[in-house]
Amino acid sequence: MTEQPSIFDDTFETGLKLRRRALMPLFLKIYLLLFAIYGAFQVVGRSYYTYKLIDFYVNRQGFSISDLRLGLMLGRSFLGAIILLAMVLSLWMEWKWAIRFNWGILVYWALMAVVDYVGGNGYGIYLGVAALILAPYFSILYHIQKRWEQDAVSGRELRQAK
């Protein structure tokens, strides 16, 4: 009796899963590294700027800076850094919801850009440059999203399956 032909090709293996980090091209990994560095810069750079601002206004007997303005400056710096680091960490830790989280952050940034523009804060050039920088990043995420969420697994899931 002869063996029936299989409906599966030679590359089909039941126990072999693709790791999510393997889906990330080198370009995306470079973006993640740059975002992590920029997040650290946000904290250190803005904190130093705020320190110098306080030194200038308060110690030189100029006019005082309000606590609310200082709190908003520091809060915006740290919140921006935390958001960037959460974007990087979620992708690097291969969490299943990471790409959807990044899309949510993009929507938030777009809404804030509209609010800043309507409010007359003059961030038009900054927003254009940011869009040019982020377009390839989100394009890569768009191309790997389906396989990231449905086919691939994280390193932790692979270790638990063994």
C-alpha positions as CSV (number, residue, x, y, z in Angstrom):
1,M,0.0,0.0,0.0
2,T,1.4,3.4,-0.9
3,E,1.4,6.5,1.3
4,Q,-1.1,9.2,0.6
5,P,0.3,12.5,-0.5
6,S,0.2,15.2,2.3
7,I,-1.6,18.4,2.0
8,F,1.3,20.2,3.8
9,D,4.5,21.1,2.0
10,D,8.0,20.3,3.2
11,T,8.4,23.6,5.1
12,F,5.4,22.9,7.4
13,E,6.5,22.0,10.9
14,T,4.0,21.9,13.8
15,G,6.3,23.0,16.6
16,L,8.2,25.8,14.8
17,K,7.0,29.3,15.5
18,L,8.5,32.6,14.3
19,R,9.7,34.9,17.0
20,R,8.3,38.4,17.0
21,R,11.7,40.0,17.3
22,A,12.7,38.1,14.1
23,L,10.0,40.0,12.2
24,M,11.6,43.3,13.0
25,P,13.9,44.5,10.3
26,L,17.2,46.1,11.2
27,F,15.8,49.5,10.3
28,L,13.0,49.1,12.9
29,K,15.6,48.1,15.6
30,I,17.6,51.2,14.8
31,Y,14.5,53.3,15.2
32,L,13.9,51.7,18.6
33,L,17.4,52.5,19.7
34,L,17.1,56.1,18.5
35,F,13.7,56.5,20.3
36,A,15.3,55.1,23.5
37,I,18.2,57.6,23.3
38,Y,15.8,60.5,22.5
39,G,13.6,59.5,25.5
40,A,16.6,59.7,27.8
41,F,17.6,63.0,26.2
42,Q,14.1,64.3,27.0
43,V,14.5,63.6,30.7
44,V,18.1,64.8,31.0
45,G,17.9,67.7,28.5
46,R,14.6,69.2,29.6
47,S,15.5,68.8,33.3
48,Y,18.7,70.7,32.7
49,Y,16.8,73.4,30.7
50,T,14.3,73.8,33.5
51,Y,17.1,74.1,36.1
52,K,18.8,76.8,34.0
53,L,15.4,78.6,33.6
54,I,14.9,78.5,37.4
55,D,18.4,79.7,38.0
56,F,18.0,82.6,35.6
57,Y,14.6,83.8,36.8
58,V,14.8,83.1,40.5
59,N,18.4,83.5,41.5
60,R,19.0,86.7,39.5
61,Q,16.0,88.5,41.1
62,G,14.2,88.8,37.8
63,F,10.6,87.9,37.8
64,S,9.6,84.5,39.3
65,I,8.5,81.5,37.4
66,S,5.1,80.1,38.4
67,D,4.9,76.6,40.0
68,L,2.2,75.6,37.4
69,R,4.4,76.5,34.5
70,L,7.4,74.7,36.0
71,G,5.2,71.6,36.8
72,L,3.8,71.6,33.2
73,M,7.2,71.8,31.7
74,L,8.6,68.9,33.8
75,G,5.4,66.9,33.4
76,R,5.4,67.2,29.7
77,S,9.1,66.2,29.5
78,F,8.7,63.1,31.7
79,L,5.4,62.1,30.1
80,G,6.9,62.3,26.6
81,A,9.9,60.3,27.7
82,I,7.7,57.6,29.4
83,I,5.6,57.3,26.3
84,L,8.6,56.9,24.0
85,L,10.2,54.4,26.3
86,A,6.8,52.5,26.6
87,M,6.7,52.4,22.8
88,V,10.2,51.0,22.6
89,L,9.9,48.6,25.5
90,S,6.6,47.1,24.3
91,L,8.1,46.3,20.9
92,W,11.4,45.0,22.3
93,M,9.6,42.8,24.9
94,E,7.5,41.4,22.0
95,W,4.2,42.1,23.6
96,K,1.3,41.1,21.4
97,W,-0.5,44.4,21.8
98,A,2.6,46.6,21.1
99,I,1.8,47.6,17.6
100,R,-1.7,48.6,18.5
101,F,-0.3,50.6,21.4
102,N,2.0,52.4,19.0
103,W,-1.0,53.2,16.7
104,G,-2.8,54.6,19.7
105,I,0.1,56.9,20.5
106,L,0.2,58.0,16.9
107,V,-3.5,59.0,17.1
108,Y,-2.8,60.8,20.4
109,W,0.1,62.7,18.9
110,A,-2.0,63.7,15.8
111,L,-4.8,65.0,18.1
112,M,-2.2,67.0,20.1
113,A,-0.7,68.4,16.9
114,V,-4.1,69.6,15.8
115,V,-4.7,71.2,19.3
116,D,-1.3,72.9,19.2
117,Y,-1.9,74.1,15.7
118,V,-5.3,75.4,16.4
119,G,-4.0,77.0,19.7
120,G,-1.4,78.9,17.7
121,N,1.6,77.5,19.3
122,G,3.6,77.6,16.0
123,Y,4.7,74.0,15.8
124,G,4.0,73.6,12.0
125,I,7.6,73.0,11.0
126,Y,8.3,70.7,13.9
127,L,5.2,68.7,13.1
128,G,6.2,68.3,9.5
129,V,9.7,67.1,10.4
130,A,8.2,64.7,13.0
131,A,5.9,63.3,10.4
132,L,8.8,62.7,8.0
133,I,10.7,60.9,10.7
134,L,7.8,58.8,12.0
135,A,6.4,57.8,8.6
136,P,8.9,55.0,7.8
137,Y,8.6,53.7,11.4
138,F,4.8,53.4,11.2
139,S,5.0,52.0,7.7
140,I,7.2,49.2,8.9
141,L,4.8,48.5,11.8
142,Y,1.9,48.4,9.4
143,H,3.7,45.8,7.2
144,I,4.5,43.4,10.1
145,Q,1.3,43.9,12.2
146,K,-0.7,41.0,11.0
147,R,2.1,38.4,11.3
148,W,3.1,40.0,14.7
149,E,-0.3,39.5,16.2
150,Q,-1.4,36.3,14.6
151,D,1.6,34.1,13.6
152,A,4.6,35.1,15.7
153,V,5.2,34.5,19.4
154,S,7.4,36.2,22.0
155,G,10.6,34.7,23.4
156,R,8.8,34.1,26.7
157,E,6.1,32.1,25.0
158,L,8.7,30.0,23.2
159,R,10.4,29.2,26.5
160,Q,7.1,28.3,28.2
161,A,6.2,25.9,25.3
162,K,9.4,23.9,25.7
